[in-house]
């Protein structure tokens, strides 16, 4: 088996385990708090973790293609899940980290070049991670809003073939609801204020090459 093939298999296993961990958090989080991190919003964080598992599965599937950038789609959900489902995240986080390392080793030069050429997307990824971390410690409803917003922000940042309408919807879902629900806090509002123009830059930058071909 090739290094990339191993990364795909391990990434899929980690993504599936992360989805299962999210479902356990959403349904049994209040019953087994020692295993799920004793969170204030187990249902919301469980759903967020399921979404993170979906991102990891998508990233593992995309690893079948050349390039190593989707390694970030494995590493990010794995690390973030440590703050959403407690001990249940240890196994999937470890698997996703190993898969990300294998993918990066297989195409590390490509990953570095892409990161260097995509500073706006890298910054948006950091902002999405910050939103997810804030959601992990918030009250139940706010945790759900922030968690879904963080996942939507990641999707709007990295999914390049999404039509304009759905892309705008993902971008709005990524920044506005959490800022509106947590408007008394300065950080969520600042996050939305910084992310919104960056999302416009990402969309315009993605559209420009196609326009030039025409």
PAZAVEX-407696 format. One line per 4 residues: number of its first residue (from 1); their letters; for each residue x, y, z of N, C-alpha, C, CB. Coordinates in Angstrom, 3 decimals, m for minus. Glycine has a CB too. Layout:
NUM> a> X Y Z X Y Z X Y Z X Y Z | ...
//
This chain:
1> xxxx> 0.847 m1.199 0.000 0.000 0.000 0.000 0.881 1.248 0.000 m0.958 0.007 1.232 | 0.516 2.236 m0.800 1.279 3.472 m0.851 1.006 4.321 0.380 0.947 4.255 m2.120 | 1.873 5.317 0.581 1.700 6.223 1.713 0.379 6.977 1.608 2.869 7.211 1.791 | 0.030 7.405 0.389 m1.233 8.125 0.207 m2.424 7.202 0.454 m1.312 8.725 m1.210
5> xxxx> m2.320 5.950 m0.009 m3.407 5.002 0.238 m3.605 4.749 1.717 m3.137 3.691 m0.473 | m2.490 4.651 2.455 m2.598 4.482 3.905 m3.245 5.697 4.546 m1.219 4.237 4.523 | m2.898 6.899 4.070 m3.486 8.127 4.612 m4.989 8.150 4.381 m2.835 9.366 3.977 | m5.417 7.705 3.199 m6.850 7.680 2.897 m7.568 6.719 3.833 m7.092 7.279 1.427
9> xxxx> m7.042 5.497 3.972 m7.693 4.504 4.824 m7.754 4.925 6.280 m6.978 3.189 4.716 | m6.646 5.431 6.795 m6.615 5.870 8.201 m7.514 7.092 8.386 m5.158 6.197 8.647 | m7.529 7.988 7.400 m8.382 9.171 7.485 m9.855 8.815 7.500 m8.099 10.102 6.333 | m10.247 7.845 6.675 m11.653 7.404 6.665 m12.021 6.793 8.013 m11.904 6.376 5.525
13> xxxx> m11.126 5.954 8.553 m11.395 5.348 9.864 m11.538 6.420 10.944 m10.268 4.364 10.243 | m10.642 7.420 10.919 m10.734 8.497 11.899 m12.001 9.317 11.742 m9.535 9.397 11.788 | m12.392 9.584 10.492 m13.615 10.346 10.247 m14.853 9.612 10.730 m13.751 10.654 8.775 | m14.917 8.301 10.470 m16.065 7.507 10.920 m16.135 7.496 12.444 m15.976 6.061 10.377
17> xxxx> m14.986 7.281 13.099 m14.968 7.286 14.564 m15.374 8.646 15.131 m13.580 6.907 15.072 | m15.008 9.710 14.419 m15.369 11.045 14.890 m16.876 11.269 14.774 m14.606 12.120 14.095 | m17.482 10.790 13.707 m18.942 10.877 13.567 m19.612 10.098 14.692 m19.403 10.338 12.183 | m19.110 8.894 14.968 m19.679 8.081 16.054 m19.532 8.797 17.393 m18.996 6.696 16.114
21> xxxx> m18.355 9.403 17.627 m18.143 10.140 18.876 m19.126 11.298 19.001 m16.702 10.664 18.952 | m19.386 11.974 17.894 m20.357 13.066 17.916 m21.759 12.581 18.236 m20.360 13.786 16.588 | m22.147 11.455 17.666 m23.476 10.897 17.945 m23.592 10.479 19.410 m23.760 9.691 17.025 | m22.515 9.906 19.956 m22.528 9.534 21.374 m22.640 10.777 22.248 m21.257 8.736 21.740
25> xxxx> m21.898 11.827 21.905 m21.977 13.066 22.667 m23.387 13.643 22.630 m20.976 14.086 22.126 | m24.004 13.635 21.456 m25.333 14.227 21.304 m26.410 13.437 22.044 m25.691 14.321 19.833 | m26.242 12.131 22.140 m27.291 11.301 22.727 m27.009 10.889 24.178 m27.477 10.069 21.889 | m25.736 10.724 24.534 m25.392 10.216 25.861 m24.419 11.109 26.616 m24.810 8.843 25.739
29> xxxx> m24.147 12.294 26.067 m23.153 13.160 26.683 m23.429 13.489 28.134 m23.053 14.414 25.918 | m24.695 13.698 28.469 m25.045 14.037 29.848 m25.006 12.820 30.764 m26.424 14.670 29.896 | m25.034 11.619 30.175 m25.052 10.384 30.959 m23.633 9.935 31.296 m25.791 9.273 30.196 | m22.699 10.152 30.372 m21.312 9.718 30.582 m20.369 10.927 30.481 m20.911 8.620 29.539
33> xxxx> m20.508 11.906 31.379 m19.717 13.141 31.258 m18.211 12.925 31.355 m20.136 14.110 32.321 | m17.782 11.869 32.080 m16.348 11.621 32.213 m15.717 11.268 30.868 m16.095 10.499 33.220 | m16.515 10.710 29.971 m16.009 10.320 28.660 m16.198 11.409 27.614 m16.690 9.057 28.202 | m17.146 12.307 27.835 m17.485 13.295 26.811 m17.041 14.708 27.169 m18.966 13.287 26.570
37> xxxx> m16.312 14.880 28.263 m15.788 16.184 28.605 m16.681 17.011 29.497 m15.521 16.928 27.385 | m17.830 16.451 29.937 m18.737 17.155 30.842 m19.085 18.548 30.308 m18.111 17.266 32.238 | m19.578 18.592 29.079 m19.865 19.856 28.411 m21.235 20.405 28.805 m19.791 19.678 26.901 | m21.364 21.719 28.718 m22.643 22.366 29.000 m23.668 22.102 27.901 m22.444 23.864 29.172
41> xxxx> m23.200 21.884 26.679 m24.099 21.704 25.536 m23.738 20.430 24.787 m24.036 22.925 24.586 | m23.992 19.255 25.375 m23.580 18.014 24.723 m24.261 17.772 23.375 m23.861 16.858 25.632 | m25.533 18.145 23.263 m26.234 17.906 21.999 m25.634 18.773 20.888 m27.749 18.196 22.152 | m25.494 20.065 21.144 m24.938 20.958 20.130 m23.524 20.593 19.744 m24.971 22.374 20.617
45> xxxx> m22.691 20.297 20.733 m21.305 19.939 20.451 m21.215 18.587 19.759 m20.488 19.922 21.738 | m22.156 17.692 20.084 m22.192 16.418 19.377 m22.484 16.606 17.906 m23.223 15.503 19.992 | m23.435 17.472 17.598 m23.760 17.746 16.193 m22.588 18.428 15.482 m25.022 18.627 16.095 | m21.917 19.327 16.186 m20.733 19.961 15.611 m19.660 18.914 15.309 m20.177 21.039 16.567
49> xxxx> m19.491 17.969 16.220 m18.489 16.929 16.015 m18.851 16.033 14.840 m18.330 16.094 17.276 | m20.133 15.747 14.678 m20.570 14.984 13.508 m20.204 15.735 12.232 m22.095 14.720 13.561 | m20.413 17.054 12.242 m20.048 17.860 11.073 m18.531 17.836 10.842 m20.536 19.315 11.252 | m17.754 17.900 11.918 m16.293 17.807 11.785 m15.881 16.455 11.211 m15.613 18.029 13.149
53> xxxx> m16.572 15.407 11.642 m16.301 14.092 11.075 m16.612 14.045 9.592 m17.100 13.033 11.800 | m17.685 14.737 9.187 m18.008 14.812 7.767 m16.922 15.531 6.976 m19.339 15.512 7.570 | m16.387 16.607 7.554 m15.276 17.321 6.908 m14.069 16.402 6.755 m14.889 18.578 7.721 | m13.770 15.632 7.803 m12.628 14.713 7.747 m12.837 13.633 6.684 m12.401 14.061 9.121
57> xxxx> m14.056 13.115 6.579 m14.338 12.100 5.558 m14.204 12.681 4.152 m15.748 11.521 5.755 | m14.684 13.902 3.976 m14.529 14.559 2.673 m13.055 14.757 2.350 m15.265 15.914 2.652 | m12.282 15.201 3.331 m10.854 15.406 3.114 m10.152 14.099 2.771 m10.215 16.033 4.348 | m10.520 13.018 3.464 m9.912 11.716 3.177 m10.229 11.276 1.757 m10.400 10.658 4.178
61> xxxx> m11.454 11.520 1.320 m11.832 11.172 m0.053 m11.031 11.989 m1.068 m13.339 11.396 m0.267 | m10.840 13.282 m0.794 m10.102 14.142 m1.711 m8.611 13.804 m1.760 m10.283 15.590 m1.313 | m8.106 13.114 m0.749 m6.695 12.740 m0.747 m6.356 11.773 m1.870 m6.323 12.128 0.583 | m7.365 11.146 m2.465 m7.107 10.239 m3.578 m6.541 10.987 m4.780 m8.387 9.507 m3.973
65> xxxx> m6.743 12.302 m4.813 m6.233 13.121 m5.910 m4.851 13.661 m5.549 m7.209 14.286 m6.230 | m4.076 14.084 m6.540 m2.750 14.652 m6.246 m2.850 15.898 m5.381 m2.014 14.986 m7.543 | m1.817 16.127 m4.578 m1.797 17.297 m3.704 m1.935 16.888 m2.251 m2.911 18.271 m4.082 | m1.508 17.769 m1.369 m1.505 17.437 0.060 m2.303 18.426 0.900 m0.088 17.380 0.570
69> xxxx> m2.962 19.402 0.279 m3.651 20.420 1.053 m4.799 19.871 1.888 m4.165 21.477 0.140 | m5.425 18.783 1.412 m6.550 18.243 2.167 m6.109 17.587 3.454 m7.311 17.254 1.332 | m4.775 17.484 3.660 m4.279 17.017 4.954 m4.766 17.925 6.074 m2.745 16.953 4.954 | m4.917 19.225 5.785 m5.441 20.151 6.791 m6.870 19.806 7.167 m5.372 21.586 6.282
73> xxxx> m7.623 19.262 6.208 m8.993 18.858 6.477 m9.086 17.640 7.364 m9.702 18.593 5.200 | m7.981 16.935 7.527 m7.915 15.827 8.483 m7.434 16.309 9.844 m6.990 14.721 7.961 | m6.368 17.102 9.826 m5.758 17.547 11.074 m6.677 18.485 11.853 m4.434 18.237 10.791 | m7.305 19.435 11.172 m8.161 20.413 11.843 m9.301 19.780 12.631 m8.728 21.364 10.831
77> xxxx> m10.160 18.960 11.989 m11.246 18.322 12.753 m10.739 17.448 13.893 m12.102 17.485 11.828 | m9.613 16.762 13.667 m9.083 15.920 14.735 m8.708 16.714 15.968 m7.885 15.161 14.246 | m7.990 17.814 15.767 m7.562 18.628 16.904 m8.732 19.361 17.544 m6.504 19.630 16.466 | m9.633 19.887 16.730 m10.772 20.625 17.278 m11.701 19.721 18.079 m11.549 21.299 16.156
81> xxxx> m11.811 18.458 17.671 m12.715 17.550 18.380 m12.264 17.290 19.808 m12.825 16.236 17.634 | m10.992 17.524 20.103 m10.516 17.347 21.476 m11.213 18.305 22.438 m9.004 17.554 21.542 | m11.737 19.409 21.907 m12.442 20.374 22.752 m13.952 20.188 22.710 m12.094 21.784 22.328 | m14.455 19.253 21.899 m15.903 19.088 21.782 m16.428 17.785 22.372 m16.295 19.165 20.348
85> xxxx> m15.627 16.725 22.387 m16.131 15.435 22.886 m15.199 14.765 23.882 m16.369 14.502 21.734 | m14.230 15.469 24.393 m13.399 14.940 25.457 m12.636 13.681 25.093 m14.232 14.672 26.635 | m12.673 12.693 26.003 m11.901 11.457 25.828 m12.312 10.715 24.562 m12.078 10.544 27.043 | m13.576 10.833 24.163 m14.045 10.132 22.963 m13.298 10.572 21.710 m15.536 10.362 22.775
89> xxxx> m12.659 11.738 21.763 m11.958 12.248 20.591 m10.535 11.724 20.478 m11.937 13.747 20.622 | m10.030 11.076 21.514 m8.619 10.699 21.500 m8.278 9.772 20.332 m8.252 10.028 22.811 | m9.054 8.718 20.158 m8.751 7.753 19.094 m8.906 8.377 17.704 m9.664 6.525 19.218 | m10.067 9.012 17.382 m10.176 9.621 16.047 m9.172 10.738 15.823 m11.570 10.158 15.838
93> xxxx> m8.871 11.523 16.851 m7.893 12.602 16.687 m6.512 12.032 16.368 m7.831 13.473 17.958 | m6.153 10.938 17.040 m4.854 10.314 16.770 m4.798 9.777 15.347 m4.579 9.183 17.772 | m5.862 9.108 14.915 m5.887 8.557 13.556 m5.826 9.662 12.513 m7.144 7.712 13.344 | m6.589 10.719 12.717 m6.606 11.811 11.742 m5.267 12.535 11.701 m7.725 12.801 12.069
97> xxxx> m4.610 12.652 12.838 m3.286 13.284 12.855 m2.274 12.442 12.081 m2.806 13.489 14.306 | m2.297 11.130 12.302 m1.395 10.240 11.569 m1.666 10.324 10.070 m1.550 8.785 12.060 | m2.946 10.309 9.685 m3.298 10.395 8.274 m2.823 11.715 7.672 m4.810 10.244 8.092 | m2.973 12.807 8.427 m2.543 14.108 7.933 m1.029 14.149 7.739 m2.981 15.212 8.895
101> xxxx> m0.298 13.563 8.675 1.164 13.532 8.563 1.588 12.725 7.346 1.797 12.941 9.836 | 0.963 11.565 7.128 1.289 10.731 5.972 0.991 11.477 4.670 0.501 9.406 6.022 | m0.142 12.170 4.624 m0.497 12.921 3.419 0.485 14.057 3.175 m1.920 13.472 3.531 | 0.868 14.749 4.238 1.826 15.855 4.097 3.189 15.345 3.649 1.963 16.620 5.422
105> xxxx> 3.604 14.183 4.169 4.880 13.597 3.757 4.854 13.202 2.290 5.212 12.380 4.617 | 3.691 12.795 1.822 3.570 12.369 0.434 3.620 13.543 m0.538 2.284 11.600 0.241 | 3.192 14.716 m0.066 3.205 15.882 m0.953 3.506 17.149 m0.198 1.882 16.020 m1.670 | 4.505 17.077 0.684 4.800 18.214 1.556 5.170 19.470 0.809 5.901 17.865 2.485
109> xxxx> 5.974 19.341 m0.247 6.353 20.526 m1.016 5.161 21.208 m1.627 7.330 20.161 m2.098 | 4.220 20.399 m2.130 2.998 20.968 m2.703 2.192 21.692 m1.640 2.147 19.874 m3.356 | 2.108 21.095 m0.444 1.337 21.726 0.631 1.939 23.065 1.025 1.268 20.806 1.852 | 3.256 23.108 1.157 3.921 24.362 1.547 3.711 25.435 0.489 5.428 24.131 1.772
113> xxxx> 3.848 25.061 m0.780 3.644 26.047 m1.857 2.209 26.560 m1.877 3.994 25.433 m3.221 | 1.252 25.653 m1.650 m0.151 26.067 m1.668 m0.463 26.979 m0.492 m1.073 24.845 m1.644 | 0.062 26.623 0.684 m0.150 27.472 1.857 0.437 28.856 1.640 0.466 26.831 3.101 | 1.649 28.899 1.072 2.292 30.188 0.831 1.518 31.014 m0.181 3.722 29.986 0.349
117> xxxx> 0.853 30.340 m1.117 0.093 31.065 m2.136 m1.338 31.345 m1.761 0.110 30.308 m3.397 | m1.793 30.849 m0.594 m3.192 31.016 m0.184 m3.269 31.623 1.220 m3.938 29.657 m0.223 | m2.625 32.751 1.465 m2.631 33.300 2.830 m4.027 33.672 3.318 m1.740 34.520 2.896 | m4.908 34.096 2.414 m6.254 34.475 2.830 m7.027 33.252 3.328 m7.007 35.148 1.667
121> xxxx> m6.921 32.151 2.592 m7.606 30.930 3.024 m7.027 30.409 4.340 m7.502 29.847 1.939 | m5.736 30.521 4.510 m5.118 30.089 5.769 m5.656 30.925 6.928 m3.569 30.204 5.692 | m5.760 32.238 6.746 m6.276 33.110 7.793 m7.737 32.791 8.096 m6.128 34.577 7.386 | m8.531 32.535 7.065 m9.932 32.175 7.279 m10.051 30.849 8.022 m10.672 32.096 5.941
125> xxxx> m9.142 29.926 7.755 m9.140 28.653 8.474 m8.864 28.879 9.955 m8.095 27.694 7.875 | m7.936 29.773 10.265 m7.644 30.105 11.655 m8.863 30.732 12.319 m6.439 31.055 11.742 | m9.553 31.606 11.605 m10.753 32.235 12.161 m11.858 31.209 12.400 m11.257 33.339 11.227 | m12.014 30.261 11.474 m13.019 29.211 11.658 m12.686 28.355 12.866 m13.123 28.334 10.405
129> xxxx> m11.406 28.032 13.035 m10.992 27.258 14.207 m11.272 28.029 15.498 m9.498 26.904 14.114 | m11.034 29.338 15.475 m11.313 30.164 16.650 m12.804 30.164 16.971 m10.820 31.601 16.427 | m13.642 30.221 15.939 m15.093 30.193 16.161 m15.522 28.858 16.773 m15.849 30.437 14.834 | m14.951 27.766 16.290 m15.291 26.452 16.832 m14.840 26.318 18.288 m14.656 25.348 15.982
133> xxxx> m13.681 26.850 18.599 m13.194 26.775 19.976 m14.052 27.620 20.906 m11.737 27.227 20.052 | m14.485 28.800 20.443 m15.388 29.612 21.262 m16.712 28.894 21.480 m15.630 30.980 20.604 | m17.195 28.224 20.440 m18.461 27.506 20.553 m18.361 26.366 21.559 m18.889 26.966 19.189 | m17.180 25.746 21.631 m17.018 24.586 22.516 m17.246 24.940 23.984 m15.629 23.992 22.346
137> xxxx> m17.009 26.185 24.365 m17.182 26.582 25.753 m18.401 27.430 26.004 m15.993 27.310 26.208 | m19.299 27.521 25.021 m20.465 28.400 25.138 m21.686 27.640 25.658 m20.786 29.040 23.783 | m22.752 28.390 25.915 m24.024 27.806 26.320 m24.593 26.979 25.166 m25.027 28.911 26.755 | m25.555 26.079 25.451 m26.013 25.119 24.436 m26.387 25.711 23.086 m27.177 24.393 24.956
141> xxxx> m27.309 26.683 23.062 m27.741 27.232 21.783 m26.603 27.940 21.072 m28.902 28.187 21.983 | m25.838 28.710 21.800 m24.717 29.439 21.208 m23.650 28.473 20.704 m24.111 30.413 22.229 | m23.466 27.362 21.412 m22.500 26.352 20.975 m22.917 25.756 19.636 m22.363 25.240 22.032 | m24.195 25.485 19.479 m24.689 24.928 18.223 m24.529 25.932 17.083 m26.161 24.513 18.362
145> xxxx> m24.903 27.187 17.344 m24.789 28.217 16.311 m23.336 28.432 15.912 m25.399 29.534 16.799 | m22.453 28.543 16.898 m21.045 28.768 16.604 m20.385 27.566 15.944 m20.311 29.117 17.866 | m20.772 26.369 16.364 m20.196 25.171 15.762 m20.570 25.029 14.295 m20.640 23.944 16.523 | m21.850 25.190 14.009 m22.278 25.111 12.613 m21.683 26.254 11.791 m23.810 25.138 12.521
149> xxxx> m21.550 27.419 12.414 m20.949 28.550 11.719 m19.493 28.295 11.375 m21.064 29.799 12.557 | m18.748 27.700 12.311 m17.346 27.408 12.043 m17.173 26.416 10.906 m16.681 26.877 13.287 | m18.010 25.376 10.896 m17.941 24.388 9.815 m18.323 25.032 8.477 m18.870 23.184 10.118 | m19.357 25.882 8.492 m19.762 26.565 7.266 m18.658 27.487 6.755 m21.044 27.364 7.502
153> xxxx> m17.966 28.155 7.679 m16.871 29.048 7.290 m15.733 28.252 6.645 m16.349 29.832 8.517 | m15.423 27.085 7.183 m14.412 26.224 6.572 m14.834 25.797 5.170 m14.161 24.991 7.446 | m16.109 25.431 5.029 m16.596 25.002 3.721 m16.537 26.150 2.709 m18.034 24.470 3.835 | m16.949 27.338 3.127 m16.903 28.493 2.220 m15.476 28.853 1.846 m17.587 29.698 2.857
157> xxxx> m14.534 28.520 2.708 m13.129 28.861 2.465 m12.475 27.919 1.466 m12.353 28.840 3.768 | m12.739 26.622 1.573 m11.955 25.637 0.825 m12.694 24.931 m0.293 m11.443 24.627 1.751 | m14.023 24.944 m0.312 m14.738 24.293 m1.412 m14.758 25.236 m2.611 m16.192 23.900 m0.987 | m13.993 24.909 m3.635 m13.760 25.835 m4.744 m14.819 25.751 m5.828 m12.417 25.575 m5.348
161> xxxx> m15.537 24.662 m5.938 m16.469 24.471 m7.050 m17.920 24.715 m6.660 m16.330 23.079 m7.599 | m18.135 25.342 m5.536 m19.505 25.646 m5.100 m20.036 26.826 m5.902 m19.554 25.956 m3.572 | m21.257 26.721 m6.463 m21.837 27.854 m7.193 m21.968 29.092 m6.307 m23.206 27.473 m7.753 | m22.147 30.240 m6.952 m22.154 31.510 m6.240 m23.204 31.552 m5.136 m22.390 32.639 m7.210
165> xxxx> m24.445 31.144 m5.445 m25.526 31.219 m4.453 m25.237 30.427 m3.189 m26.809 30.727 m5.059 | m24.959 29.109 m3.306 m24.621 28.330 m2.105 m23.380 28.837 m1.393 m24.422 26.885 m2.472 | m22.407 29.361 m2.156 m21.198 29.875 m1.516 m21.525 31.087 m0.646 m20.144 30.246 m2.574 | m22.367 31.974 m1.149 m22.782 33.129 m0.349 m23.534 32.660 0.893 m23.666 34.089 m1.188
169> xxxx> m24.391 31.639 0.724 m25.125 31.111 1.868 m24.201 30.550 2.936 m26.087 30.042 1.416 | m23.190 29.794 2.514 m22.219 29.245 3.472 m21.450 30.367 4.177 m21.231 28.297 2.755 | m21.064 31.381 3.395 m20.311 32.493 3.968 m21.143 33.234 5.013 m19.863 33.461 2.865 | m22.412 33.496 4.695 m23.278 34.187 5.643 m23.520 33.343 6.891 m24.608 34.541 4.983
173> xxxx> m23.748 32.037 6.693 m23.947 31.142 7.827 m22.694 31.062 8.688 m24.342 29.748 7.343 | m21.538 31.228 8.052 m20.289 31.126 8.782 m20.005 32.295 9.701 m19.180 30.984 7.830 | m20.510 33.492 9.385 m20.101 34.664 10.164 m21.246 35.396 10.868 m19.398 35.622 9.269 | m22.437 35.444 10.269 m23.482 36.309 10.821 m24.216 35.741 12.037 m24.475 36.604 9.761
177> xxxx> m24.707 34.485 12.003 m25.494 34.013 13.151 m24.733 34.049 14.475 m25.966 32.609 12.894 | m23.479 33.618 14.463 m22.719 33.595 15.714 m22.453 35.012 16.209 m21.390 32.842 15.525 | m22.112 35.914 15.289 m21.890 37.304 15.686 m23.168 37.926 16.235 m21.372 38.124 14.499 | m24.314 37.595 15.604 m25.577 38.139 16.075 m25.992 37.581 17.426 m26.652 37.868 15.072
181> xxxx> m25.780 36.268 17.612 m26.181 35.647 18.876 m25.268 36.052 20.028 m26.188 34.134 18.736 | m24.003 36.350 19.697 m23.035 36.712 20.745 m22.593 38.166 20.589 m21.804 35.774 20.697 | m23.536 39.034 20.214 m23.188 40.419 19.879 m22.649 41.203 21.089 m24.411 41.132 19.311 | m22.963 40.729 22.294 m22.442 41.424 23.475 m20.956 41.160 23.691 m23.218 41.005 24.712
185> xxxx> m20.439 40.123 23.051 m19.009 39.834 23.139 m18.269 40.453 21.970 m18.763 38.324 23.181 | m17.126 41.019 22.211 m16.389 41.728 21.171 m15.775 40.788 20.140 m15.305 42.569 21.796 | m15.262 39.636 20.588 m14.505 38.763 19.697 m15.351 38.189 18.560 m13.897 37.636 20.489 | m16.553 37.639 18.803 m17.339 37.115 17.685 m17.682 38.188 16.647 m18.615 36.490 18.208
189> xxxx> m17.950 39.407 17.105 m18.261 40.487 16.166 m17.026 40.848 15.346 m18.787 41.730 16.920 | m15.874 40.946 15.998 m14.634 41.225 15.275 m14.310 40.105 14.299 m13.475 41.420 16.253 | m14.557 38.868 14.703 m14.310 37.741 13.807 m15.133 37.876 12.533 m14.631 36.414 14.508 | m16.407 38.211 12.682 m17.259 38.392 11.510 m16.785 39.563 10.653 m18.709 38.611 11.938
193> xxxx> m16.368 40.652 11.300 m15.916 41.831 10.564 m14.650 41.544 9.770 m15.674 42.989 11.522 | m13.778 40.685 10.301 m12.544 40.341 9.588 m12.807 39.300 8.513 m11.484 39.825 10.566 | m13.650 38.303 8.827 m13.862 37.197 7.898 m14.669 37.612 6.666 m14.564 36.060 8.608 | m15.638 38.507 6.829 m16.519 38.860 5.715 m15.760 39.394 4.493 m17.526 39.893 6.174
197> xxxx> m14.903 40.397 4.632 m14.175 40.863 3.442 m13.189 39.822 2.909 m13.428 42.147 3.765 | m12.627 38.989 3.782 m11.715 37.948 3.310 m12.451 36.925 2.453 m11.037 37.251 4.496 | m13.697 36.625 2.816 m14.499 35.707 2.010 m14.780 36.290 0.626 m15.817 35.386 2.722 | m14.968 37.587 0.562 m15.160 38.237 m0.736 m13.892 38.113 m1.579 m15.541 39.727 m0.551
201> xxxx> m12.743 38.308 m0.944 m11.463 38.179 m1.650 m11.293 36.763 m2.188 m10.285 38.541 m0.716 | m11.628 35.759 m1.355 m11.507 34.363 m1.785 m12.406 34.092 m2.977 m11.853 33.407 m0.633 | m13.641 34.579 m2.921 m14.574 34.333 m4.026 m14.115 35.026 m5.302 m15.983 34.808 m3.652 | m13.686 36.264 m5.192 m13.216 36.999 m6.373 m11.966 36.369 m6.951 m12.944 38.459 m6.022
205> xxxx> m11.066 35.921 m6.077 m9.843 35.286 m6.549 m10.115 33.985 m7.254 m8.904 35.051 m5.407 | m11.153 33.249 m6.803 m11.511 31.992 m7.442 m12.175 32.223 m8.794 m12.432 31.187 m6.539 | m12.872 33.360 m8.927 m13.628 33.625 m10.130 m12.765 34.224 m11.230 m14.775 34.541 m9.821 | m11.688 34.942 m10.824 m10.887 35.673 m11.801 m10.274 34.801 m12.885 m9.805 36.403 m11.101
209> xxxx> m9.630 33.624 m12.556 m9.046 32.829 m13.614 m10.041 32.378 m14.665 m8.386 31.650 m13.032 | m11.259 31.987 m14.222 m12.263 31.553 m15.174 m12.654 32.675 m16.102 m13.479 31.026 m14.457 | m12.749 33.881 m15.547 m13.121 35.015 m16.379 m12.044 35.295 m17.416 m13.365 36.254 m15.519 | m10.772 35.115 m17.019 m9.704 35.418 m17.936 m9.655 34.432 m19.070 m8.397 35.443 m17.221
213> xx> m10.120 33.168 m18.839 m10.130 32.178 m19.909 m11.112 32.573 m20.978 m10.467 30.795 m19.369 | m12.244 33.105 m20.522 m13.234 33.527 m21.507 m12.714 34.690 m22.345 m14.540 33.920 m20.815
//
